[in-house]
């Protein structure tokens, strides 16, 4: 899960949930009792989120983008399909979400 951190904390929560819901709707349930880990990564803004989307496409990692239709927000979050270790490697340079990304 990737979410922009140039939006309010409340919107970060809402937008990340929208993206998760969108990717979950597209998955074929192979084992509904198996709940994957959820990792949230904060990115500074829409441009950084666009770079994430490009990287996911380049490495063939399944994902769903969410574009908020309200508030003139646009592209706000991305949720990936559950990832194995090999798929996680190209994303290892990203940092986990922190409330204050400048800390």
C-alpha positions, 0 to 999 in steps of 0.5 A, a space after each residue: 500500500 502506498 499513499 500520498 502524505 501531502 494530504 491530511 492524515 484523515 484522507 491518507 486513511 480514507 484513500 489507502 482504504 479505497 485502494 485496498 478495497 479496489 485491489 481486493 475486488 479484483 483478486 480471485 479469492 484462492 484462500 479466503 481464510 489467508 489474510 495477507 500482511 498489510 504494509 503502508 508506505 508513505 510517499 511525499 506527493 502525487 509525482 512520487 506516487 506516479 513513480 511508484 506506479 511506473 515501477 510497479 508496471 515495470 516489474 509486472 507487480 499487480 496493483 490497483 490505483 485509486 484516483 479520488 474523484 472529489 476535492 480535486 485530489 486525483 491520484 491518491 493511493 495504490 494497493 498491490 496484490 499480496 507480494 512474495 519475497 521476489 516481488 518485494 525486492 524492487 520496492 525495498 528502497 521505500 520507507 514505511 509510513 510515518 506520521 511525520 515523514 520528515 522525522 
